[in-house]
């Protein structure tokens, strides 16, 4: 089973068009909707404590469900989870854990810009997630000891992503393969946008080609399929991720973005477990619904939050999609932390 078929992982949040207000038809937020509850905050704290306890001595996390592999992707996810709850190198209880994770990522970047560890499967996932983690840490913290090192790392990482883009505008599991598919493409667009937000130069041509790729993956029902050449039916998770690509590129009022959002409104239901892909589907979906806003966000998040709070294990972890506790705990914590709006990439 490939990593993509197990999880598609972290999308950037959709920027604001599907969005709130009359144009989206999302309706007003109900008066009784509470976005952050004490139980939700307690669950986040327990999740972060579990992640801190299970961080490796070298600063990394691995996927215990895959023999400890995908270290860079898991480290990026866990680091982002801590950032999303307000912990950074210069701030918060878990600031030292974030610092160790940054150090691990920086030490595992090749001279050509690829960020990857020896236990990484499908390297471009880890490259994308760790890029996003570095860019968000860089954007949150001014004047830390890491800033110049992070800036250099991001500059050469962006070049590696650019070099690895296929002729159709997408990316694949391994760098410079010439192939492409949707889930890896999303991780690279996410990372590039986060880097651009942090002040790193990202060529416009790279982003435009990625947008064209996602447009080619959109089906007639507005949903997004796995790849241009796959011919498969639409995926809820990839539709949320594809809509994110449109929004990250500034296509706030584009028809393709609106169609993708309409598809999600009809097909995303947090009460369903989505087979073996529940965590990644709802992670993508939570990002989309947050940006759609209004009654859609309130109804979705209330249900999703209740599921996560009640399914958390006594040690503070979640088992996500049989990938393992690191993956599940990082994803669940990130979903529950969305209303914090701490990360620049998570803000409208």
C-alpha positions as a Markdown table, in Angstrom:
| # | Residue | x | y | z |
|---|---|---|---|---|
| 1 | Unk | 0.0 | 0.0 | 0.0 |
| 2 | Unk | 1.5 | 3.4 | -1.0 |
| 3 | Unk | 1.6 | 6.2 | 1.4 |
| 4 | Unk | -0.9 | 8.2 | -0.6 |
| 5 | Unk | -3.4 | 5.4 | -0.5 |
| 6 | Unk | -3.1 | 5.4 | 3.3 |
| 7 | Unk | -3.1 | 9.2 | 3.8 |
| 8 | Unk | -2.8 | 12.3 | 1.7 |
| 9 | Unk | -2.0 | 14.6 | 4.6 |
| 10 | Unk | -1.8 | 18.1 | 5.5 |
| 11 | Unk | -3.3 | 20.6 | 3.2 |
| 12 | Unk | -3.0 | 24.3 | 3.6 |
| 13 | Unk | -6.2 | 26.0 | 4.5 |
| 14 | Unk | -8.3 | 27.3 | 1.7 |
| 15 | Unk | -8.2 | 31.0 | 1.5 |
| 16 | Unk | -11.4 | 32.9 | 1.6 |
| 17 | Unk | -13.8 | 32.4 | -1.2 |
| 18 | Unk | -16.1 | 29.5 | -1.0 |
| 19 | Unk | -16.4 | 31.1 | 2.0 |
| 20 | Unk | -18.5 | 33.1 | 4.4 |
| 21 | Unk | -21.3 | 35.4 | 3.5 |
| 22 | Unk | -24.1 | 35.6 | 0.9 |
| 23 | Unk | -21.9 | 34.6 | -2.1 |
| 24 | Unk | -21.2 | 31.2 | -0.6 |
| 25 | Unk | -24.7 | 30.4 | 0.6 |
| 26 | Unk | -23.1 | 29.2 | 3.9 |
| 27 | Unk | -25.5 | 31.0 | 6.1 |
| 28 | Unk | -24.7 | 32.8 | 9.4 |
| 29 | Unk | -22.9 | 31.1 | 12.3 |
| 30 | Unk | -25.6 | 29.9 | 14.8 |
| 31 | Unk | -25.7 | 32.0 | 17.9 |
| 32 | Unk | -25.1 | 29.0 | 20.1 |
| 33 | Unk | -22.0 | 27.8 | 18.3 |
| 34 | Unk | -18.9 | 27.7 | 20.6 |
| 35 | Unk | -15.7 | 27.4 | 18.6 |
| 36 | Unk | -13.4 | 26.5 | 21.5 |
| 37 | Unk | -14.5 | 24.5 | 24.5 |
| 38 | Unk | -12.7 | 23.4 | 27.6 |
| 39 | Unk | -12.9 | 19.7 | 26.7 |
| 40 | Unk | -11.4 | 20.6 | 23.3 |
| 41 | Unk | -8.5 | 22.5 | 24.9 |
| 42 | Unk | -7.9 | 19.6 | 27.3 |
| 43 | Unk | -7.8 | 17.1 | 24.4 |
| 44 | Unk | -5.3 | 19.3 | 22.6 |
| 45 | Unk | -3.1 | 19.5 | 25.6 |
| 46 | Unk | -3.2 | 15.7 | 26.2 |
| 47 | Unk | -2.4 | 15.1 | 22.5 |
| 48 | Unk | 0.6 | 17.5 | 22.6 |
| 49 | Unk | 1.9 | 15.9 | 25.8 |
| 50 | Unk | 1.8 | 12.5 | 24.1 |
| 51 | Unk | 3.7 | 13.8 | 21.1 |
| 52 | Unk | 6.3 | 15.4 | 23.3 |
| 53 | Unk | 6.8 | 12.2 | 25.3 |
| 54 | Unk | 7.2 | 10.2 | 22.1 |
| 55 | Unk | 9.6 | 12.5 | 20.3 |
| 56 | Unk | 12.9 | 10.8 | 19.4 |
| 57 | Unk | 16.2 | 11.8 | 20.9 |
| 58 | Unk | 17.2 | 13.2 | 17.5 |
| 59 | Unk | 14.1 | 15.4 | 17.4 |
| 60 | Unk | 12.1 | 13.3 | 15.0 |
| 61 | Unk | 8.9 | 11.3 | 15.0 |
| 62 | Unk | 8.2 | 8.2 | 13.0 |
| 63 | Unk | 5.2 | 6.2 | 11.8 |
| 64 | Unk | 5.0 | 3.2 | 14.1 |
| 65 | Unk | 2.3 | 1.8 | 11.8 |
| 66 | Unk | 4.9 | 1.6 | 9.0 |
| 67 | Unk | 7.9 | 0.4 | 10.9 |
| 68 | Unk | 9.1 | 3.8 | 12.0 |
| 69 | Unk | 9.3 | 5.1 | 8.4 |
| 70 | Unk | 8.2 | 8.5 | 6.9 |
| 71 | Unk | 10.2 | 10.3 | 9.6 |
| 72 | Unk | 10.3 | 13.6 | 7.8 |
| 73 | Unk | 6.6 | 13.7 | 7.1 |
| 74 | Unk | 5.7 | 12.7 | 10.6 |
| 75 | Unk | 8.1 | 15.3 | 12.1 |
| 76 | Unk | 6.6 | 18.0 | 9.9 |
| 77 | Unk | 3.1 | 17.0 | 11.0 |
| 78 | Unk | 3.9 | 16.8 | 14.7 |
| 79 | Unk | 5.9 | 20.1 | 14.6 |
| 80 | Unk | 3.0 | 21.8 | 12.9 |
| 81 | Unk | 0.6 | 20.4 | 15.6 |
| 82 | Unk | 2.7 | 22.1 | 18.2 |
| 83 | Unk | 2.9 | 25.4 | 16.3 |
| 84 | Unk | -0.9 | 25.4 | 15.8 |
| 85 | Unk | -1.4 | 25.3 | 19.5 |
| 86 | Unk | 0.9 | 28.3 | 20.1 |
| 87 | Unk | 4.2 | 26.6 | 20.9 |
| 88 | Unk | 7.3 | 27.8 | 19.0 |
| 89 | Unk | 11.1 | 28.0 | 19.6 |
| 90 | Unk | 10.7 | 31.1 | 21.6 |
| 91 | Unk | 7.3 | 30.5 | 23.2 |
| 92 | Unk | 5.2 | 27.9 | 25.0 |
| 93 | Unk | 5.6 | 24.7 | 27.0 |
| 94 | Unk | 6.6 | 22.7 | 24.0 |
| 95 | Unk | 8.9 | 25.2 | 22.5 |
| 96 | Unk | 12.0 | 23.0 | 23.1 |
| 97 | Unk | 10.3 | 20.2 | 21.3 |
| 98 | Unk | 9.7 | 22.4 | 18.3 |
| 99 | Unk | 13.4 | 23.5 | 18.4 |
| 100 | Unk | 14.6 | 19.9 | 18.4 |
| 101 | Unk | 12.2 | 19.1 | 15.4 |
| 102 | Unk | 13.6 | 22.1 | 13.5 |
| 103 | Unk | 17.1 | 21.0 | 14.1 |
| 104 | Unk | 16.3 | 17.5 | 12.9 |
| 105 | Unk | 14.8 | 18.8 | 9.7 |
| 106 | Unk | 17.7 | 21.2 | 9.0 |
| 107 | Unk | 20.3 | 18.5 | 9.6 |
| 108 | Unk | 18.6 | 16.2 | 7.1 |
| 109 | Unk | 18.6 | 18.4 | 4.0 |
| 110 | Unk | 20.8 | 17.4 | 1.1 |
| 111 | Unk | 23.0 | 19.9 | -0.7 |
| 112 | Unk | 20.6 | 19.9 | -3.6 |
| 113 | Unk | 17.7 | 21.1 | -1.3 |
| 114 | Unk | 15.8 | 17.8 | -0.8 |
| 115 | Unk | 14.7 | 17.4 | 2.8 |
| 116 | Unk | 14.6 | 13.6 | 3.6 |
| 117 | Unk | 15.7 | 11.1 | 6.2 |
| 118 | Unk | 17.0 | 7.6 | 5.6 |
| 119 | Unk | 13.7 | 6.1 | 6.7 |
| 120 | Unk | 11.6 | 8.2 | 4.4 |
| 121 | Unk | 9.4 | 6.4 | 1.9 |
| 122 | Unk | 8.1 | 8.5 | -1.0 |
| 123 | Unk | 10.4 | 11.4 | -0.3 |
| 124 | Unk | 8.4 | 14.3 | -1.7 |
| 125 | Unk | 5.8 | 13.9 | 1.0 |
| 126 | Unk | 8.4 | 14.5 | 3.7 |
| 127 | Unk | 10.0 | 17.3 | 1.7 |
| 128 | Unk | 6.7 | 19.1 | 1.4 |
| 129 | Unk | 5.5 | 18.7 | 4.9 |
| 130 | Unk | 8.9 | 19.6 | 6.4 |
| 131 | Unk | 9.1 | 22.7 | 4.2 |
| 132 | Unk | 5.7 | 23.8 | 5.5 |
| 133 | Unk | 6.8 | 23.3 | 9.0 |
| 134 | Unk | 10.0 | 25.3 | 8.6 |
| 135 | Unk | 8.2 | 28.1 | 6.8 |
| 136 | Unk | 5.5 | 28.4 | 9.5 |
| 137 | Unk | 8.1 | 28.4 | 12.2 |
| 138 | Unk | 10.0 | 31.0 | 10.3 |
| 139 | Unk | 6.9 | 33.1 | 9.8 |
| 140 | Unk | 5.9 | 32.9 | 13.5 |
| 141 | Unk | 9.2 | 33.7 | 15.1 |
| 142 | Unk | 11.4 | 36.8 | 14.4 |
| 143 | Unk | 15.0 | 36.9 | 15.5 |
| 144 | Unk | 15.4 | 33.3 | 16.7 |
| 145 | Unk | 18.7 | 31.4 | 16.4 |
| 146 | Unk | 17.2 | 29.4 | 13.6 |
| 147 | Unk | 16.0 | 32.1 | 11.2 |
| 148 | Unk | 19.0 | 32.4 | 8.9 |
| 149 | Unk | 19.4 | 28.7 | 8.7 |
| 150 | Unk | 15.7 | 28.2 | 8.0 |
| 151 | Unk | 15.8 | 30.9 | 5.3 |
| 152 | Unk | 18.7 | 29.2 | 3.5 |
| 153 | Unk | 17.0 | 25.8 | 3.8 |
| 154 | Unk | 13.8 | 27.1 | 2.4 |
| 155 | Unk | 15.5 | 28.8 | -0.5 |
| 156 | Unk | 17.2 | 25.6 | -1.7 |
| 157 | Unk | 14.1 | 23.5 | -0.9 |
| 158 | Unk | 12.0 | 25.6 | -3.2 |
| 159 | Unk | 14.5 | 25.2 | -6.0 |
| 160 | Unk | 14.3 | 21.4 | -5.5 |
| 161 | Unk | 10.5 | 21.5 | -5.7 |
| 162 | Unk | 10.7 | 23.6 | -8.8 |
| 163 | Unk | 13.2 | 21.1 | -10.4 |
| 164 | Unk | 11.0 | 18.2 | -9.6 |
| 165 | Unk | 7.8 | 19.5 | -11.1 |
| 166 | Unk | 6.5 | 17.4 | -14.0 |
| 167 | Unk | 5.8 | 18.7 | -17.5 |
| 168 | Unk | 2.1 | 18.6 | -16.7 |
| 169 | Unk | 2.6 | 20.8 | -13.6 |
| 170 | Unk | 2.3 | 18.2 | -10.8 |
| 171 | Unk | 4.7 | 16.2 | -8.6 |
| 172 | Unk | 5.1 | 12.5 | -7.7 |
| 173 | Unk | 6.4 | 10.5 | -4.7 |
| 174 | Unk | 10.1 | 10.7 | -5.7 |
| 175 | Unk | 11.9 | 13.8 | -6.9 |
| 176 | Unk | 12.8 | 14.3 | -10.5 |
| 177 | Unk | 10.6 | 11.3 | -11.6 |
| 178 | Unk | 8.8 | 13.2 | -14.3 |
| 179 | Unk | 5.5 | 11.7 | -13.1 |
| 180 | Unk | 2.7 | 13.3 | -11.1 |
| 181 | Unk | -0.4 | 12.7 | -8.9 |
| 182 | Unk | -2.7 | 14.9 | -6.9 |
| 183 | Unk | -1.8 | 14.2 | -3.3 |
| 184 | Unk | 1.9 | 15.0 | -3.6 |
| 185 | Unk | 1.1 | 18.0 | -5.8 |
| 186 | Unk | -0.9 | 19.4 | -2.9 |
| 187 | Unk | 1.9 | 19.0 | -0.5 |
| 188 | Unk | 4.3 | 21.0 | -2.8 |
| 189 | Unk | 1.8 | 23.8 | -3.4 |
| 190 | Unk | 1.2 | 24.0 | 0.3 |
| 191 | Unk | 4.9 | 24.2 | 1.0 |
| 192 | Unk | 5.5 | 26.8 | -1.8 |
| 193 | Unk | 2.7 | 29.0 | -0.6 |
| 194 | Unk | 3.9 | 28.8 | 3.0 |
| 195 | Unk | 7.4 | 29.7 | 1.9 |
| 196 | Unk | 6.1 | 32.6 | -0.2 |
| 197 | Unk | 4.2 | 33.9 | 2.8 |
| 198 | Unk | 7.4 | 33.8 | 4.8 |
| 199 | Unk | 9.2 | 36.0 | 2.2 |
| 200 | Unk | 10.9 | 33.3 | 0.1 |
| 201 | Unk | 11.0 | 33.8 | -3.6 |
| 202 | Unk | 8.7 | 31.3 | -5.4 |
| 203 | Unk | 8.4 | 31.6 | -9.2 |
| 204 | Unk | 4.9 | 32.4 | -10.4 |
| 205 | Unk | 5.2 | 29.9 | -13.3 |
| 206 | Unk | 5.6 | 27.0 | -10.9 |
| 207 | Unk | 2.4 | 27.9 | -9.1 |
| 208 | Unk | 0.4 | 28.6 | -12.3 |
| 209 | Unk | 1.5 | 25.2 | -13.7 |
| 210 | Unk | 0.3 | 23.5 | -10.5 |
| 211 | Unk | -3.1 | 25.2 | -10.8 |
| 212 | Unk | -3.5 | 24.0 | -14.3 |
| 213 | Unk | -2.7 | 20.5 | -13.2 |
| 214 | Unk | -5.4 | 20.5 | -10.5 |
| 215 | Unk | -7.9 | 22.0 | -13.0 |
| 216 | Unk | -7.2 | 19.0 | -15.3 |
| 217 | Unk | -8.0 | 16.7 | -12.4 |
| 218 | Unk | -11.5 | 18.2 | -11.8 |
| 219 | Unk | -14.4 | 16.0 | -12.9 |
| 220 | Unk | -17.7 | 17.2 | -14.2 |
| 221 | Unk | -19.3 | 16.9 | -10.7 |
| 222 | Unk | -16.8 | 19.5 | -9.4 |
| 223 | Unk | -14.8 | 16.9 | -7.5 |
| 224 | Unk | -11.1 | 16.2 | -7.9 |
| 225 | Unk | -9.7 | 12.8 | -8.8 |
| 226 | Unk | -6.3 | 11.2 | -8.0 |
| 227 | Unk | -4.4 | 12.3 | -11.2 |
| 228 | Unk | -4.9 | 13.7 | -14.7 |
| 229 | Unk | -4.5 | 10.3 | -16.3 |
| 230 | Unk | -6.3 | 8.1 | -13.7 |
| 231 | Unk | -9.8 | 8.6 | -14.9 |
| 232 | Unk | -11.1 | 7.8 | -11.4 |
| 233 | Unk | -14.2 | 9.1 | -9.7 |
| 234 | Unk | -13.9 | 12.2 | -7.5 |
| 235 | Unk | -12.4 | 12.0 | -4.0 |
| 236 | Unk | -13.7 | 14.0 | -1.1 |
| 237 | Unk | -10.2 | 14.4 | 0.4 |
| 238 | Unk | -8.6 | 15.4 | -2.9 |
| 239 | Unk | -11.4 | 17.8 | -3.7 |
| 240 | Unk | -10.7 | 19.7 | -0.4 |
| 241 | Unk | -7.0 | 19.6 | -1.2 |
| 242 | Unk | -7.6 | 20.7 | -4.8 |
| 243 | Unk | -9.8 | 23.5 | -3.7 |
| 244 | Unk | -7.0 | 24.6 | -1.5 |
| 245 | Unk | -4.7 | 24.8 | -4.4 |
| 246 | Unk | -7.1 | 27.1 | -6.2 |
| 247 | Unk | -7.4 | 29.3 | -3.1 |
| 248 | Unk | -3.7 | 29.3 | -2.3 |
| 249 | Unk | -3.1 | 30.6 | -5.9 |
| 250 | Unk | -5.6 | 33.5 | -5.3 |
| 251 | Unk | -8.4 | 32.1 | -7.5 |
| 252 | Unk | -10.9 | 33.2 | -4.8 |
| 253 | Unk | -13.8 | 33.8 | -7.2 |
| 254 | Unk | -13.0 | 31.2 | -9.9 |
| 255 | Unk | -15.7 | 28.8 | -11.0 |
| 256 | Unk | -13.5 | 25.8 | -10.5 |
| 257 | Unk | -13.0 | 26.7 | -6.8 |
| 258 | Unk | -16.8 | 27.3 | -6.3 |
| 259 | Unk | -17.6 | 23.9 | -7.9 |
| 260 | Unk | -15.1 | 22.1 | -5.6 |
| 261 | Unk | -16.7 | 23.8 | -2.6 |
| 262 | Unk | -20.2 | 22.8 | -3.7 |
| 263 | Unk | -19.0 | 19.2 | -4.1 |
| 264 | Unk | -17.7 | 19.2 | -0.5 |
| 265 | Unk | -20.9 | 20.7 | 0.9 |
| 266 | Unk | -22.8 | 17.8 | -0.6 |
| 267 | Unk | -20.4 | 15.0 | 0.1 |
| 268 | Unk | -18.4 | 15.6 | 3.3 |
| 269 | Unk | -20.1 | 14.2 | 6.4 |
| 270 | Unk | -18.0 | 14.0 | 9.6 |
| 271 | Unk | -20.3 | 11.3 | 11.0 |
| 272 | Unk | -18.9 | 8.8 | 8.5 |
| 273 | Unk | -15.6 | 7.1 | 9.0 |
| 274 | Unk | -14.6 | 7.2 | 5.3 |
| 275 | Unk | -13.3 | 3.6 | 5.3 |
| 276 | Unk | -9.5 | 3.5 | 5.9 |
| 277 | Unk | -9.0 | 7.2 | 5.2 |
| 278 | Unk | -11.0 | 8.8 | 7.9 |
| 279 | Unk | -8.3 | 11.0 | 9.4 |
| 280 | Unk | -6.9 | 12.4 | 6.2 |
| 281 | Unk | -10.4 | 12.9 | 4.7 |
| 282 | Unk | -11.5 | 14.9 | 7.7 |
| 283 | Unk | -8.3 | 16.8 | 7.9 |
| 284 | Unk | -8.8 | 18.0 | 4.4 |
| 285 | Unk | -12.4 | 18.5 | 5.0 |
| 286 | Unk | -11.9 | 20.5 | 8.2 |
| 287 | Unk | -9.7 | 22.9 | 6.4 |
| 288 | Unk | -12.3 | 23.4 | 3.7 |
| 289 | Unk | -15.2 | 23.8 | 6.0 |
| 290 | Unk | -13.3 | 26.3 | 8.1 |
| 291 | Unk | -13.0 | 28.5 | 5.1 |
| 292 | Unk | -16.5 | 28.0 | 3.8 |
| 293 | Unk | -17.6 | 29.2 | 7.3 |
| 294 | Unk | -21.0 | 30.0 | 8.5 |
| 295 | Unk | -23.5 | 27.2 | 9.3 |
| 296 | Unk | -21.5 | 24.7 | 7.3 |
| 297 | Unk | -18.4 | 25.2 | 9.5 |
| 298 | Unk | -20.5 | 25.2 | 12.7 |
| 299 | Unk | -22.3 | 22.1 | 11.9 |
| 300 | Unk | -19.3 | 20.2 | 10.6 |
| 301 | Unk | -16.9 | 21.2 | 13.4 |
| 302 | Unk | -19.3 | 20.5 | 16.2 |
| 303 | Unk | -19.7 | 17.0 | 15.0 |
| 304 | Unk | -16.0 | 16.4 | 14.2 |
| 305 | Unk | -14.9 | 17.9 | 17.5 |
| 306 | Unk | -17.2 | 15.6 | 19.5 |
| 307 | Unk | -15.9 | 12.6 | 17.6 |
| 308 | Unk | -12.3 | 13.4 | 18.3 |
| 309 | Unk | -12.8 | 14.3 | 22.0 |
| 310 | Unk | -14.7 | 11.1 | 22.7 |
| 311 | Unk | -12.3 | 8.8 | 20.7 |
| 312 | Unk | -9.1 | 10.1 | 22.3 |
| 313 | Unk | -7.3 | 7.3 | 24.1 |
| 314 | Unk | -6.5 | 7.5 | 27.8 |
| 315 | Unk | -2.8 | 8.2 | 27.1 |
| 316 | Unk | -3.8 | 11.3 | 25.0 |
| 317 | Unk | -3.2 | 9.7 | 21.5 |
| 318 | Unk | -5.4 | 8.8 | 18.5 |
| 319 | Unk | -4.7 | 5.9 | 16.1 |
| 320 | Unk | -5.1 | 7.5 | 12.7 |
| 321 | Unk | -6.1 | 5.3 | 9.7 |
| 322 | Unk | -3.9 | 2.4 | 10.9 |
| 323 | Unk | -0.8 | 4.6 | 10.1 |
| 324 | Unk | -0.1 | 4.9 | 13.8 |
| 325 | Unk | -0.5 | 7.2 | 16.9 |
| 326 | Unk | 2.0 | 9.9 | 15.7 |
| 327 | Unk | 0.0 | 10.4 | 12.6 |
| 328 | Unk | -3.4 | 10.2 | 14.3 |
| 329 | Unk | -2.4 | 12.4 | 17.2 |
| 330 | Unk | -0.9 | 15.1 | 15.1 |
| 331 | Unk | -3.8 | 15.2 | 12.7 |
| 332 | Unk | -6.4 | 15.2 | 15.5 |
| 333 | Unk | -4.6 | 18.0 | 17.3 |
| 334 | Unk | -4.3 | 20.1 | 14.2 |
| 335 | Unk | -8.0 | 19.8 | 13.5 |
| 336 | Unk | -9.0 | 20.7 | 17.1 |
| 337 | Unk | -6.5 | 23.7 | 17.0 |
| 338 | Unk | -8.0 | 25.2 | 13.8 |
| 339 | Unk | -10.0 | 27.8 | 15.7 |
| 340 | Unk | -6.8 | 29.1 | 17.4 |
| 341 | Unk | -5.7 | 30.7 | 14.1 |
| 342 | Unk | -2.1 | 30.8 | 15.2 |
| 343 | Unk | -0.4 | 29.7 | 12.0 |
| 344 | Unk | -0.2 | 32.3 | 9.3 |
| 345 | Unk | -1.2 | 29.7 | 6.7 |
| 346 | Unk | -4.3 | 28.9 | 8.8 |
| 347 | Unk | -5.6 | 32.5 | 8.8 |
| 348 | Unk | -8.1 | 33.9 | 6.4 |
